[in-house]
Amino acid sequence: MWNDKALTVTCKQCSNRVLIKETILDKKVGALVCNFCVEKTMREAEKARKLAEQQPPKVYYTCTNCNYKFTRSINFVFSGVCFYCGKYGVTRDDDTTKTKIGPSHRSILDY
């Protein structure tokens, strides 16, 4: 008969020797993982989820000159100049409309 108190295995994530009764078969890893590593992974996932909820929503932009697409926070003050090509002509991509951002006139340097 096996004595489960004396039977130890190595955790595949932290490489510590733990009792077999303190392990869980993790399907992602495909091996036995200790309870501490499972709890640590769950805490990290919870922190990442809370951080994602706290971030302000994103605004999507597209440059009409070079078709560069990028996002910024809704709180970001945007001048209308494309970060990639340096020209005016960036549109804010909303669900229904595309709003052009920047000055209404073009500079002679834009041609």
C-alpha positions in Angstrom: 0.0 0.0 0.0 1.3 3.5 -0.9 1.9 5.9 1.9 0.7 9.2 0.4 2.3 11.3 3.2 5.8 10.2 2.1 5.3 10.2 -1.6 6.6 13.5 -3.1 6.8 14.8 -6.6 8.4 17.8 -8.3 6.1 20.6 -9.4 6.6 21.4 -13.1 6.3 25.2 -12.6 8.4 25.9 -9.5 10.5 22.7 -9.4 9.9 22.3 -5.6 9.4 18.9 -4.1 5.8 18.7 -2.6 3.6 15.9 -1.3 1.5 14.4 -4.0 -1.7 15.2 -2.2 -0.8 18.9 -2.5 -0.7 18.8 -6.3 -3.2 19.3 -9.1 -3.0 18.0 -12.6 -2.9 21.1 -14.8 -4.1 20.5 -18.3 -2.3 23.5 -19.7 1.0 22.4 -18.4 0.2 18.7 -18.8 1.7 17.8 -15.5 1.4 18.0 -11.7 1.5 21.5 -10.3 1.6 22.4 -6.6 -1.3 24.2 -5.0 0.8 27.3 -4.4 1.6 27.7 -8.1 -2.1 27.2 -9.0 -3.1 29.9 -6.4 -0.4 32.2 -7.7 -1.6 31.8 -11.3 -5.2 32.6 -10.2 -4.1 35.7 -8.3 -2.1 37.0 -11.3 -5.1 36.4 -13.6 -7.4 38.3 -11.2 -4.9 41.2 -11.1 -4.7 41.4 -14.9 -8.5 41.3 -15.2 -8.9 44.1 -12.6 -6.2 46.2 -14.4 -8.0 45.8 -17.7 -11.2 47.0 -16.2 -9.6 50.1 -14.8 -8.1 51.3 -18.0 -10.2 53.9 -19.9 -11.7 52.9 -23.2 -9.7 53.2 -26.4 -10.3 55.3 -29.5 -9.4 54.0 -32.9 -7.7 56.2 -35.5 -6.7 55.7 -39.2 -4.5 57.9 -41.3 -6.0 58.6 -44.7 -2.5 59.1 -46.2 -0.6 56.0 -45.2 -3.5 53.8 -43.8 -1.7 53.5 -40.4 -4.1 52.3 -37.8 -3.6 53.0 -34.1 -5.4 53.4 -30.8 -5.1 55.8 -28.0 -6.8 56.3 -24.6 -10.0 58.4 -24.8 -8.2 60.9 -22.5 -5.4 61.4 -24.9 -5.2 64.9 -26.5 -4.5 64.3 -30.2 -3.1 67.0 -32.6 -4.3 65.3 -35.8 -0.8 64.5 -37.1 -0.1 60.9 -38.0 2.6 59.3 -35.8 3.8 57.2 -38.8 4.0 59.6 -41.8 3.8 63.0 -40.0 0.9 64.3 -42.1 -2.5 65.6 -41.3 -5.4 63.4 -42.4 -6.1 61.2 -39.4 -9.7 60.1 -39.0 -11.3 58.9 -35.8 -13.0 55.6 -36.5 -16.3 55.5 -34.6 -18.9 52.8 -35.1 -21.0 54.9 -37.5 -18.9 57.8 -38.7 -15.3 58.7 -39.6 -14.4 62.1 -38.2 -11.4 63.9 -39.7 -9.0 65.4 -37.1 -6.6 68.2 -37.6 -6.6 71.6 -39.3 -8.9 72.2 -42.3 -6.1 73.7 -44.4 -3.2 71.9 -45.9 0.4 73.1 -45.7 2.6 73.4 -48.8 4.8 70.8 -47.2 2.0 68.2 -47.3 2.2 67.9 -51.2 
